[in-house]
Amino acid sequence: MLGWLVGKPDAAAPLAARLVDVDPLDAMSRLASVTVPLFAGRFSEAVEPGRRMFALDPVTPVWRANYVMALSYDKRLDEAEALTEGVAAQPDSDIGTWQMGLCRAAWRVDRAEVLRLTNGPYQQAAAWDAEIPWLLASAHAAVGATEEALLWLNRAIDRGMINYPFLSEHDRYLDNVRGDARFGQAMERARREWERFEV
């Protein structure tokens, strides 16, 4: 959480390395090795740990989803697309598959699919979760749904997604809303919370 949710990757990096040292054959141990560089905006550094995590457990969708996310942020969309073939066609089966479907709809700029997935079973979790509203904000921004993007972005910040550097500079899927004054207001709120957060 330190690395991605609150944007303190320098504090999270030693913990991520320690997890891999303790249990190198567990995909869960490798997740932080993906999210720390990814949410610090060092996308290419997240790809190889993502590949290793996925190789350890290619069946569980959440590992595939995080690898796909690393590939998509590194603009390796052909590879990400190949990993979603067939899997993302069943987006309501579990959270990882839903995440892959939403990410794929964002990079394809498929507004109808983003809206369909928004109204799926995981929308309820957005009431208490920080990641789901952020995913929805990024996807809506990518397809030009500005009002929805800003609504979900503010919810994500309300729920604890205060990774100001990532949101304000690195999340390329938010590019379409960066010029909106309301985005600037949301970033000011995230910045204040990010600066206050102590490790």
Contact map, one row per residue, 1 for C-alpha under 8 A:
1111110000010000000000000000000000000000000000000000000000000000000000000000000000000000000000000000000000000000000000000000000000000000000000000000000000000000000000000000000000000000000000000000000
1111111110110000000000000000000000000000000000000000000000000000000000000000000000000000000000000000000000000000000000000000000000000000000000000000000000000000000000000000000000000000000000000000000
1111111111111000000000000000000100111011000000000000000000000000000000000000000000000000000000000000000000000000000000000000000000000000000000000000000000000000000000000000000000000000000000000000000
1111111110000000000000000000000000110111000000000000000000000000000000000000000000000000000000000000000000000000000000000000000000000000000000000000000000000000001000000000000000000000000000000000000
1111111000000000000000000000000000000000000000000000000000000000000000000000000000000000000000000000000000000000000000000000000001100000000000000000000000000001111000000000000000000000000000000000000
1111111100000000000000000000000000000000000000000000000000000000000000000000000000000000000000000000000000000000000000000000000000000000000000000000000000000001111100000000000000000000000000000100100
0111111110000000000000000000000000000011000000000000000000000000000000000000000000000000000000000000000000000000000000000000000000000000000000000000000000000000011111000000000000000000000000000100000
0111011111110000000000000000000000000000000000000000000000000000000000000000000000000000000000000000000000000000000000000000000000000000000000000000000000000000001000000000000000000000000000000000000
0111001111111000000000000000000000011011000000000000000000000000000000000000000000000000000000000000000000000000000000000000000000000000000000000000000000000000000000000000000000000000000000000000000
0010000111111100000000000000000000000000000000000000000000000000000000000000000000000000000000000000000000000000000000000000000000000000000000000000000000000000000000000000000000000000000000000000000
0110000111111110000000000000000000000000000000000000000000000000000000000000000000000000000000000000000000000000000000000000000000000000000000000000000000000000000000000000000000000000000000000000001
1110000111111111000000000000000000010000000000000000000000000000000000000000000000000000000000000000000000000000000000000000000000000000000000000000000000000000000000000000000000000000000000000000000
0010000011111111100000000000000010010000000000000000000000000000000000000000000000000000000000000000000000000000000000000000000000000000000000000000000000000000000000000000000000000000000000000000000
0000000001111111110000000000000000000000000000000000000000000000000000000000000000000000000000000000000000000000000000000000000000000000000000000000000000000000000000000000000000000000000000000000000
0000000000111111111000000000000000000000000000000000000000000000000000000000000000000000000000000000000000000000000000000000000000000000000000000000000000000000000000000000000000000000000000000000000
0000000000011111111100000000110110010000000000000000000000000000000000000000000000000000000000000000000000000000000000000000000000000000000000000000000000000000000000000000000000000000000000000000000
0000000000001111111110000000000010000000000000000000000000000000000000000000000000000000000000000000000000000000000000000000000000000000000000000000000000000000000000000000000000000000000000000000000
0000000000000111111111000000000000000000000000000000000000000000000000000000000000000000000000000000000000000000000000000000000000000000000000000000000000000000000000000000000000000000000000000000000
0000000000000011111111110000110000000000000000000000000000000000000000000000000000000000000000000000000000000000000000000000000000000000000000000000000000000000000000000000000000000000000000000000000
0000000000000001111111111000110000000000000000000000000000000000000000000000000000000000000000000000000000000000000000000000000000000000000000000000000000000000000000000000000000000000000000000000000
0000000000000000111111110000000000000000000000000000000000000000000000000000000000000000000000000000000000000000000000000000000000000000000000000000000000000000000000000000000000000000000000000000000
0000000000000000011111110000000000000000000000000000000000000000000000000000000000000000000000000000000000000000000000000000000000000000000000000000000000000000000000000000000000000000000000000000000
0000000000000000001111111100100000000000000000000000000000000000000000000000000000000000000000000000000000000000000000000000000000000000000000000000000000000000000000000000000000000000000000000000000
0000000000000000001111111110110000000000000000000000000000000000000000000000000000000000000000000000000000000000000000000000000000000000000000000000000000000000000000000000000000000000000000000000000
0000000000000000000100111110100000000000000000000000000100000000000000000000000000000000000000000000000000000000000000000000000000000000000000000000000000000000000000000000000000000000000000000000000
0000000000000000000000111111110000000000000000000000100100000000000000000000000000000000000000000000000000000000000000000000000000000000000000000000000000000000000000000000000000000000000000000000000
0000000000000000000000011111111000000000000000000000110110000010000000000000000000000000000000000000000000000000000000000000000000000000000000000000000000000000000000000000000000000000000000000000000
0000000000000000000000000111111100000000000000000000100000000000000000000000000000000000000000000000000000000000000000000000000000000000000000000000000000000000000000000000000000000000000000000000000
0000000000000001001100111111111100000000000000000000000000000000000000000000000000000000000000000000000000000000000000000000000000000000000000000000000000000000000000000000000000000000000000000000000
0000000000000001001100010111111111000000000000001101100000000000000000000000000000000000000000000000000000000000000000000000000000000000000000000000000000000000000000000000000000000000000000000000000
0000000000000000000000000011111111100000000000001100100000000010010000000000000000000000000000000000000000000000000000000000000000000000000000000000000000000000000000000000000000000000000000000000000
0010000000000001000000000001111111110000000000000000000000000000000000000000000000000000000000000000000000000000000000000000000000000000000000000000000000000000000000000000000000000000000000000000000
0000000000001001100000000000011111111000000001001100000000000000000000000000000000000000000000000000000000000000000000000000000000000000000000000000000000000000000000000000000000000000000000000000000
0000000000000000000000000000011111111100000011101100000000000000011001000000000000000000000000000000000000000000000000000000000000000000000000000000000000000000000000000000000000000000000000000000000
0011000000000000000000000000001111111110000001000000000000000000000000000000000000000000000000000000000000000000000000000000000000000000000000000000000000000000000000000000000000000000000000000000000
0011000010011001000000000000000111111111000001000000000000000000000000000000000000000000000000000000000000000000000000000000000000000000000000000000000000000000000000000000000000000000000000000000000
0010000010000000000000000000000011111111111011000000000000000000000000000000000000000000000000000000000000000000000000000000000000000000000000000000000000000000000000000000000000000000000000000000000
0001000000000000000000000000000001111111111111000000000000000000000001001000000000000000000000000000000000000000000000000000000000000000000000000000000000000000000000000000000000000000000000000000000
0011001010000000000000000000000000111111111000000000000000000000000000000000000000000000000000000000000000000000000000000000000000000000000000000000000000000000001001000100000000000000000000000000000
0011001010000000000000000000000000011111111000000000000000000000000000000000000000000000000000000000000000000000000000000000000000000000000000000000000000000000000011000100000000000000000000000000000
0000000000000000000000000000000000001111111000000000000000000000000000000000000000000000000000000000000000000000000000000000000000000000000000000000000000000000000001000110000000000000000000000000000
0000000000000000000000000000000000001111111111000000000000000000000000000000000000000000000000000000000000000000000000000000000000000000000000000000000000000000000000000000000000000000000000000000000
0000000000000000000000000000000000001111111111100000000000000000000001101100000000000000000000000000000000000000000000000000000000000000000000000000000000000000000000000000000000000000000000000000000
0000000000000000000000000000000000000100011111110000000000000000000001000100000000000000000000000000000000000000000000000000000000000000000000000000000000000000000000000000000000000000000000000000000
0000000000000000000000000000000001001100011111111000000000000000000000000000000000000000000000000000000000000000000000000000000000000000000000000000000000000000000000000000000000000000000000000000000
0000000000000000000000000000000011111100011111111100000000000000000001000000000000000000000000000000000000000000000000000000000000000000000000000000000000000000000000000000000000000000000000000000000
0000000000000000000000000000000001000000001111111110000000000000001001100100000000000000000000000000000000000000000000000000000000000000000000000000000000000000000000000000000000000000000000000000000
0000000000000000000000000000000000000000000111111111000000000000000000000000000000000000000000000000000000000000000000000000000000000000000000000000000000000000000000000000000000000000000000000000000
0000000000000000000000000000011011000000000011111111100000000000000000000000000000000000000000000000000000000000000000000000000000000000000000000000000000000000000000000000000000000000000000000000000
0000000000000000000000000000011011000000000001111111110000000010011001000000000000000000000000000000000000000000000000000000000000000000000000000000000000000000000000000000000000000000000000000000000
0000000000000000000000000000000000000000000000111111111000000000001000000000000000000000000000000000000000000000000000000000000000000000000000000000000000000000000000000000000000000000000000000000000
0000000000000000000000000000010000000000000000011111111100000000000000000000000000000000000000000000000000000000000000000000000000000000000000000000000000000000000000000000000000000000000000000000000
0000000000000000000000000111011000000000000000001111111110000010001000000000000000000000000000000000000000000000000000000000000000000000000000000000000000000000000000000000000000000000000000000000000
0000000000000000000000000010000000000000000000000111111111000011001000000000000000000000000000000000000000000000000000000000000000000000000000000000000000000000000000000000000000000000000000000000000
0000000000000000000000000000000000000000000000000011111111000000000000000000000000000000000000000000000000000000000000000000000000000000000000000000000000000000000000000000000000000000000000000000000
0000000000000000000000001110000000000000000000000001111111000000000000000000000000000000000000000000000000000000000000000000000000000000000000000000000000000000000000000000000000000000000000000000000
0000000000000000000000000010000000000000000000000000111111110010000000000000000000000000000000000000000000000000000000000000000000000000000000000000000000000000000000000000000000000000000000000000000
0000000000000000000000000000000000000000000000000000011111111011000000000000000000000000000000000000000000000000000000000000000000000000000000000000000000000000000000000000000000000000000000000000000
0000000000000000000000000000000000000000000000000000000011111001000000000000000000000000000000000000000000000000000000000000000000000000000000000000000000000000000000000000000000000000000000000000000
0000000000000000000000000000000000000000000000000000000011111111000000000000000000000000000000000000000000000000000000000000000000000000000000000000000000000000000000000000000000000000000000000000000
0000000000000000000000000000000000000000000000000000000001111111100000000000000000000000000001111000000000000000000000000000000000000000000000000000000000000000000000000000000000000000000000000000000
0000000000000000000000000000000000000000000000000000000000011111110000000000000000000000000000111000000000000000000000000000000000000000000000000000000000000000000000000000000000000000000000000000000
0000000000000000000000000010001000000000000000000100110011011111111000000000000000000000000000010000000000000000000000000000000000000000000000000000000000000000000000000000000000000000000000000000000
0000000000000000000000000000000000000000000000000000010001111111111100000000000000100000000000010000000000000000000000000000000000000000000000000000000000000000000000000000000000000000000000000000000
0000000000000000000000000000000000000000000000000000000000001111111110000000000000000000000000011011000000000000000000000000000000000000000000000000000000000000000000000000000000000000000000000000000
0000000000000000000000000000001001000000000000000100000000000111111111000000000000000000000000000000000000000000000000000000000000000000000000000000000000000000000000000000000000000000000000000000000
0000000000000000000000000000000001000000000000100110110000000011111111100000000000000000000000000000000000000000000000000000000000000000000000000000000000000000000000000000000000000000000000000000000
0000000000000000000000000000000000000000000000000000000000000001111111110000000100110000000000000001000000000000000000000000000000000000000000000000000000000000000000000000000000000000000000000000000
0000000000000000000000000000000000000000000000000000000000000000111111111000000100000000000000000001001000000000000000000000000000000000000000000000000000000000000000000000000000000000000000000000000
0000000000000000000000000000000001000100001101100100000000000000011111111100000000000000000000000000000000000000000000000000000000000000000000000000000000000000000000000000000000000000000000000000000
0000000000000000000000000000000000000000001000100000000000000000001111111111101100000000000000000000000000000000000000000000000000000000000000000000000000000000000000000000000000000000000000000000000
0000000000000000000000000000000000000000000000000000000000000000000111111111100100000000000000000000001000100000000000000000000000000000000000000000000000000000000000000000000000000000000000000000000
0000000000000000000000000000000000000100001000000000000000000000000011111111000000000000000000000000000000000000000000000000000000000000000000000000000000000000000000000011000000000000000000000000000
0000000000000000000000000000000000000000001100100000000000000000000001111111000000000000000000000000000000000000000000000000000000000000000000000000000000000000000000000000000000000000000000000000000
0000000000000000000000000000000000000000000000000000000000000000000000111111100000000000000000000000000000000000000000000000000000000000000000000000000000000000000000000000000000000000000000000000000
0000000000000000000000000000000000000000000000000000000000000000000000111111111100000000000000000000000000000000000000000000000000000000000000000000000000000000000000000000000000000000000000000000000
0000000000000000000000000000000000000000000000000000000000000000000000110011111110000000000000000000000000100000000000000000000000000000000000000000000000000000000000000000000000000000000000000000000
0000000000000000000000000000000000000000000000000000000000000000000000000001111111000000000000000000000000000000000000000000000000000000000000000000000000000000000000000000000000000000000000000000000
0000000000000000000000000000000000000000000000000000000000000000000000100001111111100000000000000000000000000000000000000000000000000000000000000000000000000000000000000000000000000000000000000000000
0000000000000000000000000000000000000000000000000000000000000000000110110001111111110000000000000000000000000000000000000000000000000000000000000000000000000000000000000000000000000000000000000000000
0000000000000000000000000000000000000000000000000000000000000000000000000000111111111000000000000000000100000000000000000000000000000000000000000000000000000000000000000000000000000000000000000000000
0000000000000000000000000000000000000000000000000000000000000000000000000000011111111000000000000000000000000000000000000000000000000000000000000000000000000000000000000000000000000000000000000000000
0000000000000000000000000000000000000000000000000000000000000001000100000000001111111010000000000000000000000000000000000000000000000000000000000000000000000000000000000000000000000000000000000000000
0000000000000000000000000000000000000000000000000000000000000000000100000000000111111111000000000001100100000000000000000000000000000000000000000000000000000000000000000000000000000000000000000000000
0000000000000000000000000000000000000000000000000000000000000000000000000000000011111111100000000000000000000000000000000000000000000000000000000000000000000000000000000000000000000000000000000000000
0000000000000000000000000000000000000000000000000000000000000000000000000000000000011111110000000000000000000000000000000000000000000000000000000000000000000000000000000000000000000000000000000000000
0000000000000000000000000000000000000000000000000000000000000000000000000000000000111111111000001000000000000000000000000000000000000000000000000000000000000000000000000000000000000000000000000000000
0000000000000000000000000000000000000000000000000000000000000000000000000000000000011111111000001101100100000000000000000000000000000000000000000000000000000000000000000000000000000000000000000000000
0000000000000000000000000000000000000000000000000000000000000000000000000000000000001111111000000000100000000000000000000000000000000000000000000000000000000000000000000000000000000000000000000000000
0000000000000000000000000000000000000000000000000000000000000000000000000000000000000111111110001100000000000000000000000000000000000000000000000000000000000000000000000000000000000000000000000000000
0000000000000000000000000000000000000000000000000000000000000000000000000000000000000011111111101111100000000000000010000000000000000000000000000000000000000000000000000000000000000000000000000000000
0000000000000000000000000000000000000000000000000000000000000000000000000000000000000000011111101100000000000000000000011000000000000000000000000000000000000000000000000000000000000000000000000000000
0000000000000000000000000000000000000000000000000000000000000000000000000000000000000000011111101100000000000000000000000000000000000000000000000000000000000000000000000000000000000000000000000000000
0000000000000000000000000000000000000000000000000000000000001000000000000000000000000000001111111100000000000000000000000000000000000000000000000000000000000000000000000000000000000000000000000000000
0000000000000000000000000000000000000000000000000000000000001100000000000000000000000000001111111110000000000000000000000100000000000000000000000000000000000000000000000000000000000000000000000000000
0000000000000000000000000000000000000000000000000000000000001111100000000000000000000000000001111111000000000000000000000000000000000000000000000000000000000000000000000000000000000000000000000000000
0000000000000000000000000000000000000000000000000000000000001100100000000000000000000011011111111111100000000000000000000000000000000000000000000000000000000000000000000000000000000000000000000000000
0000000000000000000000000000000000000000000000000000000000000000000000000000000000000001011111111111110000000000000010000000000000000000000000000000000000000000000000000000000000000000000000000000000
0000000000000000000000000000000000000000000000000000000000000000100000000000000000000000001000111111111000000000000000000000000000000010000000000000000000000000000000000000000000000000000000000000000
0000000000000000000000000000000000000000000000000000000000000000100110000000000000010001001000011111111100000000000000000000000000000000000000000000000000000000000000000000000000000000000000000000000
0000000000000000000000000000000000000000000000000000000000000000000000000000000000010001101000001111111110000000000010000000000000000000000000000000000000000000000000000000000000000000000000000000000
0000000000000000000000000000000000000000000000000000000000000000000000000000000000000000000000000111111111000000110010000000000000000011001000000000000000000000000000000000000000000000000000000000000
0000000000000000000000000000000000000000000000000000000000000000000010010000000000000000000000000011111111100000000000000000000000000010001000000000000000000000000000000000000000000000000000000000000
0000000000000000000000000000000000000000000000000000000000000000000000000000000010010001000000000001111111110000000000000000000000000000000000000000000000000000000000000000000000000000000000000000000
0000000000000000000000000000000000000000000000000000000000000000000000000000000000000000000000000000111111111110110000000000000000000000001000000000000000000000000000000000000000000000000000000000000
0000000000000000000000000000000000000000000000000000000000000000000000000000000000000000000000000000011111111110010000000000000000000000011101100000000000000000000000000000100000000000000000000000000
0000000000000000000000000000000000000000000000000000000000000000000000010000100000000000000000000000001111111100000000000000000000000000000001000000000000000000000000000000000000000000000000000000000
0000000000000000000000000000000000000000000000000000000000000000000000000000000000000000000000000000000111111100000000000000000000000000000000000000000000000000000000000000000000000000000000000000000
0000000000000000000000000000000000000000000000000000000000000000000000000000000000000000000000000000000011111110000000000000000000000000000001100000000000000000000000000000000000000000000000000000000
0000000000000000000000000000000000000000000000000000000000000000000000000000000000000000000000000000000011111111110000000000000000000000000000100000000000000000000000000000000000000000000000000000000
0000000000000000000000000000000000000000000000000000000000000000000000000000000000000000000000000000000011001111111000000000000000000000000100111000000000000000000000000000000000000000000000000000000
0000000000000000000000000000000000000000000000000000000000000000000000000000000000000000000000000000000000000111111100000000000000000000000000000000000000000000000000000000000000000000000000000000000
0000000000000000000000000000000000000000000000000000000000000000000000000000000000000000000000000000010010000111111110000000000000000000000000000000000000000000000000000000000000000000000000000000000
0000000000000000000000000000000000000000000000000000000000000000000000000000000000000000000000000000010011000111111111000000000000000000001100100000000000000000000000000000000000000000000000000000000
0000000000000000000000000000000000000000000000000000000000000000000000000000000000000000000000000000000000000011111111100000000000000000000100000000000000000000000000000000000000000000000000000000000
0000000000000000000000000000000000000000000000000000000000000000000000000000000000000000000000000000000000000001111111110000000000000000000000000000000000000000000000000000000000000000000000000000000
0000000000000000000000000000000000000000000000000000000000000000000000000000000000000000001000000100110000000000111111110000000000000000000000000000000000000000000000000000000000000000000000000000000
0000000000000000000000000000000000000000000000000000000000000000000000000000000000000000000000000000000000000000011111110110000000000001000000000000000000000000000000000000000000000000000000000000000
0000000000000000000000000000000000000000000000000000000000000000000000000000000000000000000000000000000000000000001111111110000000000000000000000000000000000000000000000000000000000000000000000000000
0000000000000000000000000000000000000000000000000000000000000000000000000000000000000000000100000000000000000000000111111110000000000000000000000000000000000000000000000000000000000000000000000000000
0000000000000000000000000000000000000000000000000000000000000000000000000000000000000000000100000000000000000000000000111111000000000000000000000000000000000000000000000000000000000000000000000000000
0000000000000000000000000000000000000000000000000000000000000000000000000000000000000000000000100000000000000000000001111111110000010000000000000000000000000000000000000000000000000000000000000000000
0000000000000000000000000000000000000000000000000000000000000000000000000000000000000000000000000000000000000000000001111111111000010000000000000000000000000000000000000000000000000000000000000000000
0000000000000000000000000000000000000000000000000000000000000000000000000000000000000000000000000000000000000000000000001111111000000000000000000000000000000000000000000000000000000000000000000000000
0000000000000000000000000000000000000000000000000000000000000000000000000000000000000000000000000000000000000000000000000111111110010000000000000000000000000000000000000000000000000000000000000000000
0000000000000000000000000000000000000000000000000000000000000000000000000000000000000000000000000000000000000000000000000111111111111000000000000000000000000000000000000000000000000000000000000000000
0000000000000000000000000000000000000000000000000000000000000000000000000000000000000000000000000000000000000000000000000011111110000000000000000000000000000000000000000000000000000000000000000000000
0000000000000000000000000000000000000000000000000000000000000000000000000000000000000000000000000000000000000000000000000000111111000000000000000000000000000010000000000000000000000000000000000000000
0000000000000000000000000000000000000000000000000000000000000000000000000000000000000000000000000000000000000000000000000000111111111000000000000000000000010010000000000000000000000000000000000000000
0000100000000000000000000000000000000000000000000000000000000000000000000000000000000000000000000000000000000000000000000000010111111100000000000000000000111111100000000000000000000000000000000000000
0000100000000000000000000000000000000000000000000000000000000000000000000000000000000000000000000000000000000000000000000000010011111110000000000000000000010000100000000000000000000000000000000000000
0000000000000000000000000000000000000000000000000000000000000000000000000000000000000000000000000000000000000000000000000110110011111111000000000000000000010000000000000000000000000000000000000000000
0000000000000000000000000000000000000000000000000000000000000000000000000000000000000000000000000000000000000000000000000000010011111111100000000000000110110000000000000000000000000000000000000000000
0000000000000000000000000000000000000000000000000000000000000000000000000000000000000000000000000000000000000000000000000000000001111111110000000000000110110000100000000000000000000000000000000000000
0000000000000000000000000000000000000000000000000000000000000000000000000000000000000000000000000010011000000000000000000000000000111111111000000000000000000000000000000000000000000000000000000000000
0000000000000000000000000000000000000000000000000000000000000000000000000000000000000000000000000000010000000000000001000000000000011111111100000000100110000000000000000000000000000000000000000000000
0000000000000000000000000000000000000000000000000000000000000000000000000000000000000000000000000000000000000000000000000000000000001111111110000001111110000000000000000000010000000000000000000000000
0000000000000000000000000000000000000000000000000000000000000000000000000000000000000000000000000000000001000000000000000000000000000111111111000000100010000000000000000010110000000000000000000000000
0000000000000000000000000000000000000000000000000000000000000000000000000000000000000000000000000000011011000000010000000000000000000011111111100000100000000000000000000000100000000000000000000000000
0000000000000000000000000000000000000000000000000000000000000000000000000000000000000000000000000000000001000010011000000000000000000001111111111101100000000000000000000000000000000000000000000000000
0000000000000000000000000000000000000000000000000000000000000000000000000000000000000000000000000000000000000000000000000000000000000000111111111101110000000000000000000000111110000000000000000000000
0000000000000000000000000000000000000000000000000000000000000000000000000000000000000000000000000000000001101000000000000000000000000000011111111000000000000000000000000000111100000000000000000000000
0000000000000000000000000000000000000000000000000000000000000000000000000000000000000000000000000000000001001110010000000000000000000000001111111000000000000000000000000000000000000000000000000000000
0000000000000000000000000000000000000000000000000000000000000000000000000000000000000000000000000000000000000010000000000000000000000000000111111100000000000000000000000000000100000000000000000000000
0000000000000000000000000000000000000000000000000000000000000000000000000000000000000000000000000000000000000010000000000000000000000000000111111111100000000000000000000000000000000000000000000000000
0000000000000000000000000000000000000000000000000000000000000000000000000000000000000000000000000000000000000000000000000000000000000000000110011111110000000000000000000000000110000000000000000000000
0000000000000000000000000000000000000000000000000000000000000000000000000000000000000000000000000000000000000000000000000000000000000000000000001111111000000000000000000000000000000000000000000000000
0000000000000000000000000000000000000000000000000000000000000000000000000000000000000000000000000000000000000000000000000000000000000000100110001111111100000000000000000000000000000000000000000000000
0000000000000000000000000000000000000000000000000000000000000000000000000000000000000000000000000000000000000000000000000000000000000001111110001111111110000000000000000000000010000000000000000000000
0000000000000000000000000000000000000000000000000000000000000000000000000000000000000000000000000000000000000000000000000000000000000000100010000111111111000000000000000000000010000110000000000000000
0000000000000000000000000000000000000000000000000000000000000000000000000000000000000000000000000000000000000000000000000000000000000000100000000011111111100000000000000000000000000000000000000000000
0000000000000000000000000000000000000000000000000000000000000000000000000000000000000000000000000000000000000000000000000000000000001101100000000001111111110000000000000000000000000000000000000000000
0000000000000000000000000000000000000000000000000000000000000000000000000000000000000000000000000000000000000000000000000000000000001101110000000000111111111000000000000000000000000000010000000000000
0000000000000000000000000000000000000000000000000000000000000000000000000000000000000000000000000000000000000000000000000000000000000000000000000000011111111100000000000000000000000000010000000000000
0000000000000000000000000000000000000000000000000000000000000000000000000000000000000000000000000000000000000000000000000000000001001100000000000000001111111110000000000000000000000000000000000000000
0000000000000000000000000000000000000000000000000000000000000000000000000000000000000000000000000000000000000000000000000000000011111100000000000000000111111111100000000000000000000000000000000000000
0000000000000000000000000000000000000000000000000000000000000000000000000000000000000000000000000000000000000000000000000000000001000000000000000000000011111111110000000000000000000000010011000000000
0000000000000000000000000000000000000000000000000000000000000000000000000000000000000000000000000000000000000000000000000000000001000000000000000000000001111111100000000000000000000000000000000000000
0000000000000000000000000000000000000000000000000000000000000000000000000000000000000000000000000000000000000000000000000000000111000000000000000000000000111111100000000000000000000000000000000000000
0000110000000000000000000000000000000000000000000000000000000000000000000000000000000000000000000000000000000000000000000000000001000000000000000000000000011111110000000000000000000000000000000000000
0000110000000000000000000000000000000000000000000000000000000000000000000000000000000000000000000000000000000000000000000000000001100100000000000000000000011111111000000000000000000000000001000000000
0000111000000000000000000000000000000000000000000000000000000000000000000000000000000000000000000000000000000000000000000000000000000000000000000000000000001001111100000000000000000000000001101100000
0001111100000000000000000000000000000010000000000000000000000000000000000000000000000000000000000000000000000000000000000000000000000000000000000000000000000000111111100000000000000000000001100100000
0000011000000000000000000000000000000000000000000000000000000000000000000000000000000000000000000000000000000000000000000000000000000000000000000000000000000000011111110000000000000000001001100100000
0000001000000000000000000000000000000001000000000000000000000000000000000000000000000000000000000000000000000000000000000000000000000000000000000000000000000000001111111100000000000000000000000000000
0000001000000000000000000000000000000011100000000000000000000000000000000000000000000000000000000000000000000000000000000000000000000000000000000000000000000000001111111110000000000000000000000000000
0000000000000000000000000000000000000000000000000000000000000000000000000000000000000000000000000000000000000000000000000000000000000000000000000000000000000000001111111110010000000000001000000000000
0000000000000000000000000000000000000000000000000000000000000000000000000000000000000000000000000000000000000000000000000000000000000000000000000000000000000000000111111110000001000000001000000000000
0000000000000000000000000000000000000000000000000000000000000000000000000000000000000000000000000000000000000000000000000000000000000000000000000000000000000000000011111111000000000000000000000000000
0000000000000000000000000000000000000011100000000000000000000000000000000000000000000000000000000000000000000000000000000000000000000000000000000000000000000000000011111111000000000000000000000000000
0000000000000000000000000000000000000000100000000000000000000000000000001000000000000000000000000000000000000000000000000000000000000000010000000000000000000000000001111111111000000000000000000000000
0000000000000000000000000000000000000000000000000000000000000000000000001000000000000000000000000000000000000000000000000000000000000000000000000000000000000000000000001111111000000000000000000000000
0000000000000000000000000000000000000000000000000000000000000000000000000000000000000000000000000000000001000000000000000000000000000000011011000000000000000000000000000011111100000000000000000000000
0000000000000000000000000000000000000000000000000000000000000000000000000000000000000000000000000000000000000000000000000000000000000000110011000000000000000000000000100011111111000000000000000000000
0000000000000000000000000000000000000000000000000000000000000000000000000000000000000000000000000000000000000000000000000000000000000000000011000000000000000000000000000011111111000000000000000000000
0000000000000000000000000000000000000000000000000000000000000000000000000000000000000000000000000000000000000000000000000000000000000000000011010100000000000000000000000000111111100000000000000000000
0000000000000000000000000000000000000000000000000000000000000000000000000000000000000000000000000000000000000000000000000000000000000000000010000100110000000000000000000000011111110010000000000000000
0000000000000000000000000000000000000000000000000000000000000000000000000000000000000000000000000000000000000000000000000000000000000000000000000000000000000000000000010000011111111011000000000000000
0000000000000000000000000000000000000000000000000000000000000000000000000000000000000000000000000000000000000000000000000000000000000000000000000000000000000000000000000000000111111011000000000000000
0000000000000000000000000000000000000000000000000000000000000000000000000000000000000000000000000000000000000000000000000000000000000000000000000000000000000000000000000000000011111111000000000000000
0000000000000000000000000000000000000000000000000000000000000000000000000000000000000000000000000000000000000000000000000000000000000000000000000000000000000000000000000000000001111111100000000000000
0000000000000000000000000000000000000000000000000000000000000000000000000000000000000000000000000000000000000000000000000000000000000000000000000000010000000000000000000000000000011111110000000000000
0000000000000000000000000000000000000000000000000000000000000000000000000000000000000000000000000000000000000000000000000000000000000000000000000000010000000000000000000000000011111111111000000000000
0000000000000000000000000000000000000000000000000000000000000000000000000000000000000000000000000000000000000000000000000000000000000000000000000000000000000000000000000000000001111111111100000000000
0000000000000000000000000000000000000000000000000000000000000000000000000000000000000000000000000000000000000000000000000000000000000000000000000000000000000000000000000000000000001111111110000000000
0000000000000000000000000000000000000000000000000000000000000000000000000000000000000000000000000000000000000000000000000000000000000000000000000000000011001000000000000000000000000111111111000000000
0000000000000000000000000000000000000000000000000000000000000000000000000000000000000000000000000000000000000000000000000000000000000000000000000000000000000000000100110000000000000011111111100000000
0000000000000000000000000000000000000000000000000000000000000000000000000000000000000000000000000000000000000000000000000000000000000000000000000000000000000000000000000000000000000001111111110000000
0000000000000000000000000000000000000000000000000000000000000000000000000000000000000000000000000000000000000000000000000000000000000000000000000000000000001000000000000000000000000000111111111000000
0000000000000000000000000000000000000000000000000000000000000000000000000000000000000000000000000000000000000000000000000000000000000000000000000000000000001000111100000000000000000000011111111100000
0000000000000000000000000000000000000000000000000000000000000000000000000000000000000000000000000000000000000000000000000000000000000000000000000000000000000000011100000000000000000000001111111110000
0000000000000000000000000000000000000000000000000000000000000000000000000000000000000000000000000000000000000000000000000000000000000000000000000000000000000000000000000000000000000000000111111111000
0000000000000000000000000000000000000000000000000000000000000000000000000000000000000000000000000000000000000000000000000000000000000000000000000000000000000000010000000000000000000000000011111111100
0000011000000000000000000000000000000000000000000000000000000000000000000000000000000000000000000000000000000000000000000000000000000000000000000000000000000000011100000000000000000000000001111111100
0000000000000000000000000000000000000000000000000000000000000000000000000000000000000000000000000000000000000000000000000000000000000000000000000000000000000000000000000000000000000000000000111111110
0000000000000000000000000000000000000000000000000000000000000000000000000000000000000000000000000000000000000000000000000000000000000000000000000000000000000000000000000000000000000000000000011111110
0000010000000000000000000000000000000000000000000000000000000000000000000000000000000000000000000000000000000000000000000000000000000000000000000000000000000000000000000000000000000000000000001111111
0000000000000000000000000000000000000000000000000000000000000000000000000000000000000000000000000000000000000000000000000000000000000000000000000000000000000000000000000000000000000000000000000011111
0000000000100000000000000000000000000000000000000000000000000000000000000000000000000000000000000000000000000000000000000000000000000000000000000000000000000000000000000000000000000000000000000000111
